[in-house]
């Protein structure tokens, strides 16, 4: 859990592992009742195993002094690998 005291943004590196039956991975980021949706296509080795990430930023407006930030994989049940996030940073706008 991360907290910010006003408006904020979260920055992270985004990718996925491609050793799955499905190469397209979906993820949601939520904070203060707001949701951001992100999709990664690992086709052709475009994945974390090959060191491929993209720098991503999502902005939100906090609704209280402390706001919970949540990353959720939207993979189908039973998937054994999914979206990957790294270098997570939360900053006040």
Chimera marker file (.cmm) of the C-alpha trace (Angstrom):
<marker_set name="trace">
<marker id="1" x="0.000" y="0.000" z="0.000" r="1" g="1" b="0" radius="0.5"/>
<marker id="2" x="1.239" y="3.515" z="-0.838" r="1" g="1" b="0" radius="0.5"/>
<marker id="3" x="-0.138" y="6.839" z="0.380" r="1" g="1" b="0" radius="0.5"/>
<marker id="4" x="-0.182" y="10.371" z="-1.023" r="1" g="1" b="0" radius="0.5"/>
<marker id="5" x="-1.725" y="13.372" z="0.650" r="1" g="1" b="0" radius="0.5"/>
<marker id="6" x="-3.301" y="15.155" z="-2.353" r="1" g="1" b="0" radius="0.5"/>
<marker id="7" x="-3.451" y="14.407" z="-6.069" r="1" g="1" b="0" radius="0.5"/>
<marker id="8" x="-0.909" y="11.910" z="-7.226" r="1" g="1" b="0" radius="0.5"/>
<marker id="9" x="0.537" y="9.826" z="-9.967" r="1" g="1" b="0" radius="0.5"/>
<marker id="10" x="2.090" y="6.404" z="-10.013" r="1" g="1" b="0" radius="0.5"/>
<marker id="11" x="4.938" y="5.531" z="-12.344" r="1" g="1" b="0" radius="0.5"/>
<marker id="12" x="6.056" y="1.986" z="-13.017" r="1" g="1" b="0" radius="0.5"/>
<marker id="13" x="7.724" y="-0.257" z="-15.535" r="1" g="1" b="0" radius="0.5"/>
<marker id="14" x="5.168" y="-2.518" z="-17.219" r="1" g="1" b="0" radius="0.5"/>
<marker id="15" x="5.605" y="-5.824" z="-19.056" r="1" g="1" b="0" radius="0.5"/>
<marker id="16" x="4.498" y="-9.453" z="-18.740" r="1" g="1" b="0" radius="0.5"/>
<marker id="17" x="5.835" y="-12.964" z="-18.919" r="1" g="1" b="0" radius="0.5"/>
<marker id="18" x="5.188" y="-14.544" z="-22.284" r="1" g="1" b="0" radius="0.5"/>
<marker id="19" x="5.404" y="-18.240" z="-21.364" r="1" g="1" b="0" radius="0.5"/>
<marker id="20" x="1.651" y="-18.610" z="-21.198" r="1" g="1" b="0" radius="0.5"/>
<marker id="21" x="-1.062" y="-19.935" z="-23.468" r="1" g="1" b="0" radius="0.5"/>
<marker id="22" x="-2.233" y="-16.336" z="-23.924" r="1" g="1" b="0" radius="0.5"/>
<marker id="23" x="0.259" y="-13.639" z="-24.906" r="1" g="1" b="0" radius="0.5"/>
<marker id="24" x="-2.026" y="-10.668" z="-24.192" r="1" g="1" b="0" radius="0.5"/>
<marker id="25" x="-2.164" y="-9.678" z="-20.514" r="1" g="1" b="0" radius="0.5"/>
<marker id="26" x="-4.517" y="-7.137" z="-18.956" r="1" g="1" b="0" radius="0.5"/>
<marker id="27" x="-4.045" y="-5.271" z="-15.687" r="1" g="1" b="0" radius="0.5"/>
<marker id="28" x="-5.959" y="-2.633" z="-13.744" r="1" g="1" b="0" radius="0.5"/>
<marker id="29" x="-4.609" y="0.006" z="-11.406" r="1" g="1" b="0" radius="0.5"/>
<marker id="30" x="-7.070" y="1.538" z="-8.943" r="1" g="1" b="0" radius="0.5"/>
<marker id="31" x="-6.924" y="4.385" z="-6.450" r="1" g="1" b="0" radius="0.5"/>
<marker id="32" x="-9.671" y="6.487" z="-4.856" r="1" g="1" b="0" radius="0.5"/>
<marker id="33" x="-12.416" y="4.866" z="-6.951" r="1" g="1" b="0" radius="0.5"/>
<marker id="34" x="-10.601" y="5.559" z="-10.242" r="1" g="1" b="0" radius="0.5"/>
<marker id="35" x="-9.344" y="2.825" z="-12.554" r="1" g="1" b="0" radius="0.5"/>
<marker id="36" x="-6.696" y="2.691" z="-15.242" r="1" g="1" b="0" radius="0.5"/>
<marker id="37" x="-6.571" y="-0.267" z="-17.647" r="1" g="1" b="0" radius="0.5"/>
<marker id="38" x="-3.362" y="-1.500" z="-19.245" r="1" g="1" b="0" radius="0.5"/>
<marker id="39" x="-2.713" y="-4.203" z="-21.845" r="1" g="1" b="0" radius="0.5"/>
<marker id="40" x="0.542" y="-5.864" z="-22.868" r="1" g="1" b="0" radius="0.5"/>
<marker id="41" x="1.086" y="-8.138" z="-25.866" r="1" g="1" b="0" radius="0.5"/>
<marker id="42" x="4.054" y="-10.492" z="-25.400" r="1" g="1" b="0" radius="0.5"/>
<marker id="43" x="3.985" y="-11.816" z="-28.978" r="1" g="1" b="0" radius="0.5"/>
<marker id="44" x="7.368" y="-12.354" z="-30.560" r="1" g="1" b="0" radius="0.5"/>
<marker id="45" x="9.340" y="-12.232" z="-27.312" r="1" g="1" b="0" radius="0.5"/>
<marker id="46" x="8.038" y="-8.796" z="-26.343" r="1" g="1" b="0" radius="0.5"/>
<marker id="47" x="8.210" y="-9.635" z="-22.621" r="1" g="1" b="0" radius="0.5"/>
<marker id="48" x="10.007" y="-9.251" z="-19.296" r="1" g="1" b="0" radius="0.5"/>
<marker id="49" x="12.067" y="-12.379" z="-19.898" r="1" g="1" b="0" radius="0.5"/>
<marker id="50" x="13.709" y="-10.561" z="-22.803" r="1" g="1" b="0" radius="0.5"/>
<marker id="51" x="14.145" y="-7.379" z="-20.734" r="1" g="1" b="0" radius="0.5"/>
<marker id="52" x="11.394" y="-5.460" z="-22.495" r="1" g="1" b="0" radius="0.5"/>
<marker id="53" x="9.426" y="-3.035" z="-20.300" r="1" g="1" b="0" radius="0.5"/>
<marker id="54" x="7.720" y="0.282" z="-20.940" r="1" g="1" b="0" radius="0.5"/>
<marker id="55" x="7.732" y="3.249" z="-18.563" r="1" g="1" b="0" radius="0.5"/>
<marker id="56" x="4.108" y="3.980" z="-17.648" r="1" g="1" b="0" radius="0.5"/>
<marker id="57" x="2.467" y="6.768" z="-15.620" r="1" g="1" b="0" radius="0.5"/>
<marker id="58" x="-1.120" y="6.925" z="-14.390" r="1" g="1" b="0" radius="0.5"/>
<marker id="59" x="-2.547" y="9.985" z="-12.601" r="1" g="1" b="0" radius="0.5"/>
<marker id="60" x="-5.352" y="10.009" z="-10.057" r="1" g="1" b="0" radius="0.5"/>
<marker id="61" x="-7.004" y="12.350" z="-7.571" r="1" g="1" b="0" radius="0.5"/>
<marker id="62" x="-6.914" y="11.172" z="-3.969" r="1" g="1" b="0" radius="0.5"/>
<marker id="63" x="-10.159" y="11.373" z="-1.998" r="1" g="1" b="0" radius="0.5"/>
<marker id="64" x="-8.672" y="11.411" z="1.510" r="1" g="1" b="0" radius="0.5"/>
<marker id="65" x="-5.404" y="11.960" z="3.383" r="1" g="1" b="0" radius="0.5"/>
<marker id="66" x="-4.369" y="8.359" z="2.624" r="1" g="1" b="0" radius="0.5"/>
<marker id="67" x="-5.280" y="6.535" z="-0.575" r="1" g="1" b="0" radius="0.5"/>
<marker id="68" x="-4.817" y="2.834" z="-1.308" r="1" g="1" b="0" radius="0.5"/>
<marker id="69" x="-3.186" y="1.987" z="-4.625" r="1" g="1" b="0" radius="0.5"/>
<marker id="70" x="-3.898" y="-1.453" z="-6.085" r="1" g="1" b="0" radius="0.5"/>
<marker id="71" x="-2.521" y="-3.377" z="-9.084" r="1" g="1" b="0" radius="0.5"/>
<marker id="72" x="-4.774" y="-6.242" z="-10.253" r="1" g="1" b="0" radius="0.5"/>
<marker id="73" x="-4.095" y="-8.863" z="-12.910" r="1" g="1" b="0" radius="0.5"/>
<marker id="74" x="-7.094" y="-9.380" z="-15.163" r="1" g="1" b="0" radius="0.5"/>
<marker id="75" x="-5.838" y="-12.744" z="-16.430" r="1" g="1" b="0" radius="0.5"/>
<marker id="76" x="-8.262" y="-15.628" z="-16.656" r="1" g="1" b="0" radius="0.5"/>
<marker id="77" x="-8.427" y="-17.928" z="-13.649" r="1" g="1" b="0" radius="0.5"/>
<marker id="78" x="-5.742" y="-20.593" z="-13.793" r="1" g="1" b="0" radius="0.5"/>
<marker id="79" x="-3.211" y="-18.505" z="-15.687" r="1" g="1" b="0" radius="0.5"/>
<marker id="80" x="0.217" y="-19.214" z="-14.250" r="1" g="1" b="0" radius="0.5"/>
<marker id="81" x="1.924" y="-15.994" z="-15.328" r="1" g="1" b="0" radius="0.5"/>
<marker id="82" x="0.689" y="-12.512" z="-15.989" r="1" g="1" b="0" radius="0.5"/>
<marker id="83" x="1.433" y="-8.796" z="-16.019" r="1" g="1" b="0" radius="0.5"/>
<marker id="84" x="4.682" y="-7.614" z="-14.451" r="1" g="1" b="0" radius="0.5"/>
<marker id="85" x="5.304" y="-4.284" z="-12.711" r="1" g="1" b="0" radius="0.5"/>
<marker id="86" x="8.615" y="-2.995" z="-11.389" r="1" g="1" b="0" radius="0.5"/>
<marker id="87" x="10.157" y="0.241" z="-10.104" r="1" g="1" b="0" radius="0.5"/>
<marker id="88" x="6.839" y="1.517" z="-8.669" r="1" g="1" b="0" radius="0.5"/>
<marker id="89" x="6.950" y="5.171" z="-7.615" r="1" g="1" b="0" radius="0.5"/>
<marker id="90" x="4.127" y="7.327" z="-6.237" r="1" g="1" b="0" radius="0.5"/>
<marker id="91" x="4.464" y="11.106" z="-6.365" r="1" g="1" b="0" radius="0.5"/>
<marker id="92" x="2.331" y="14.083" z="-5.355" r="1" g="1" b="0" radius="0.5"/>
<marker id="93" x="1.284" y="16.206" z="-8.351" r="1" g="1" b="0" radius="0.5"/>
<link id1="1" id2="2" r="1" g="1" b="0" radius="0.2"/>
<link id1="2" id2="3" r="1" g="1" b="0" radius="0.2"/>
<link id1="3" id2="4" r="1" g="1" b="0" radius="0.2"/>
<link id1="4" id2="5" r="1" g="1" b="0" radius="0.2"/>
<link id1="5" id2="6" r="1" g="1" b="0" radius="0.2"/>
<link id1="6" id2="7" r="1" g="1" b="0" radius="0.2"/>
<link id1="7" id2="8" r="1" g="1" b="0" radius="0.2"/>
<link id1="8" id2="9" r="1" g="1" b="0" radius="0.2"/>
<link id1="9" id2="10" r="1" g="1" b="0" radius="0.2"/>
<link id1="10" id2="11" r="1" g="1" b="0" radius="0.2"/>
<link id1="11" id2="12" r="1" g="1" b="0" radius="0.2"/>
<link id1="12" id2="13" r="1" g="1" b="0" radius="0.2"/>
<link id1="13" id2="14" r="1" g="1" b="0" radius="0.2"/>
<link id1="14" id2="15" r="1" g="1" b="0" radius="0.2"/>
<link id1="15" id2="16" r="1" g="1" b="0" radius="0.2"/>
<link id1="16" id2="17" r="1" g="1" b="0" radius="0.2"/>
<link id1="17" id2="18" r="1" g="1" b="0" radius="0.2"/>
<link id1="18" id2="19" r="1" g="1" b="0" radius="0.2"/>
<link id1="19" id2="20" r="1" g="1" b="0" radius="0.2"/>
<link id1="20" id2="21" r="1" g="1" b="0" radius="0.2"/>
<link id1="21" id2="22" r="1" g="1" b="0" radius="0.2"/>
<link id1="22" id2="23" r="1" g="1" b="0" radius="0.2"/>
<link id1="23" id2="24" r="1" g="1" b="0" radius="0.2"/>
<link id1="24" id2="25" r="1" g="1" b="0" radius="0.2"/>
<link id1="25" id2="26" r="1" g="1" b="0" radius="0.2"/>
<link id1="26" id2="27" r="1" g="1" b="0" radius="0.2"/>
<link id1="27" id2="28" r="1" g="1" b="0" radius="0.2"/>
<link id1="28" id2="29" r="1" g="1" b="0" radius="0.2"/>
<link id1="29" id2="30" r="1" g="1" b="0" radius="0.2"/>
<link id1="30" id2="31" r="1" g="1" b="0" radius="0.2"/>
<link id1="31" id2="32" r="1" g="1" b="0" radius="0.2"/>
<link id1="32" id2="33" r="1" g="1" b="0" radius="0.2"/>
<link id1="33" id2="34" r="1" g="1" b="0" radius="0.2"/>
<link id1="34" id2="35" r="1" g="1" b="0" radius="0.2"/>
<link id1="35" id2="36" r="1" g="1" b="0" radius="0.2"/>
<link id1="36" id2="37" r="1" g="1" b="0" radius="0.2"/>
<link id1="37" id2="38" r="1" g="1" b="0" radius="0.2"/>
<link id1="38" id2="39" r="1" g="1" b="0" radius="0.2"/>
<link id1="39" id2="40" r="1" g="1" b="0" radius="0.2"/>
<link id1="40" id2="41" r="1" g="1" b="0" radius="0.2"/>
<link id1="41" id2="42" r="1" g="1" b="0" radius="0.2"/>
<link id1="42" id2="43" r="1" g="1" b="0" radius="0.2"/>
<link id1="43" id2="44" r="1" g="1" b="0" radius="0.2"/>
<link id1="44" id2="45" r="1" g="1" b="0" radius="0.2"/>
<link id1="45" id2="46" r="1" g="1" b="0" radius="0.2"/>
<link id1="46" id2="47" r="1" g="1" b="0" radius="0.2"/>
<link id1="47" id2="48" r="1" g="1" b="0" radius="0.2"/>
<link id1="48" id2="49" r="1" g="1" b="0" radius="0.2"/>
<link id1="49" id2="50" r="1" g="1" b="0" radius="0.2"/>
<link id1="50" id2="51" r="1" g="1" b="0" radius="0.2"/>
<link id1="51" id2="52" r="1" g="1" b="0" radius="0.2"/>
<link id1="52" id2="53" r="1" g="1" b="0" radius="0.2"/>
<link id1="53" id2="54" r="1" g="1" b="0" radius="0.2"/>
<link id1="54" id2="55" r="1" g="1" b="0" radius="0.2"/>
<link id1="55" id2="56" r="1" g="1" b="0" radius="0.2"/>
<link id1="56" id2="57" r="1" g="1" b="0" radius="0.2"/>
<link id1="57" id2="58" r="1" g="1" b="0" radius="0.2"/>
<link id1="58" id2="59" r="1" g="1" b="0" radius="0.2"/>
<link id1="59" id2="60" r="1" g="1" b="0" radius="0.2"/>
<link id1="60" id2="61" r="1" g="1" b="0" radius="0.2"/>
<link id1="61" id2="62" r="1" g="1" b="0" radius="0.2"/>
<link id1="62" id2="63" r="1" g="1" b="0" radius="0.2"/>
<link id1="63" id2="64" r="1" g="1" b="0" radius="0.2"/>
<link id1="64" id2="65" r="1" g="1" b="0" radius="0.2"/>
<link id1="65" id2="66" r="1" g="1" b="0" radius="0.2"/>
<link id1="66" id2="67" r="1" g="1" b="0" radius="0.2"/>
<link id1="67" id2="68" r="1" g="1" b="0" radius="0.2"/>
<link id1="68" id2="69" r="1" g="1" b="0" radius="0.2"/>
<link id1="69" id2="70" r="1" g="1" b="0" radius="0.2"/>
<link id1="70" id2="71" r="1" g="1" b="0" radius="0.2"/>
<link id1="71" id2="72" r="1" g="1" b="0" radius="0.2"/>
<link id1="72" id2="73" r="1" g="1" b="0" radius="0.2"/>
<link id1="73" id2="74" r="1" g="1" b="0" radius="0.2"/>
<link id1="74" id2="75" r="1" g="1" b="0" radius="0.2"/>
<link id1="75" id2="76" r="1" g="1" b="0" radius="0.2"/>
<link id1="76" id2="77" r="1" g="1" b="0" radius="0.2"/>
<link id1="77" id2="78" r="1" g="1" b="0" radius="0.2"/>
<link id1="78" id2="79" r="1" g="1" b="0" radius="0.2"/>
<link id1="79" id2="80" r="1" g="1" b="0" radius="0.2"/>
<link id1="80" id2="81" r="1" g="1" b="0" radius="0.2"/>
<link id1="81" id2="82" r="1" g="1" b="0" radius="0.2"/>
<link id1="82" id2="83" r="1" g="1" b="0" radius="0.2"/>
<link id1="83" id2="84" r="1" g="1" b="0" radius="0.2"/>
<link id1="84" id2="85" r="1" g="1" b="0" radius="0.2"/>
<link id1="85" id2="86" r="1" g="1" b="0" radius="0.2"/>
<link id1="86" id2="87" r="1" g="1" b="0" radius="0.2"/>
<link id1="87" id2="88" r="1" g="1" b="0" radius="0.2"/>
<link id1="88" id2="89" r="1" g="1" b="0" radius="0.2"/>
<link id1="89" id2="90" r="1" g="1" b="0" radius="0.2"/>
<link id1="90" id2="91" r="1" g="1" b="0" radius="0.2"/>
<link id1="91" id2="92" r="1" g="1" b="0" radius="0.2"/>
<link id1="92" id2="93" r="1" g="1" b="0" radius="0.2"/>
</marker_set>
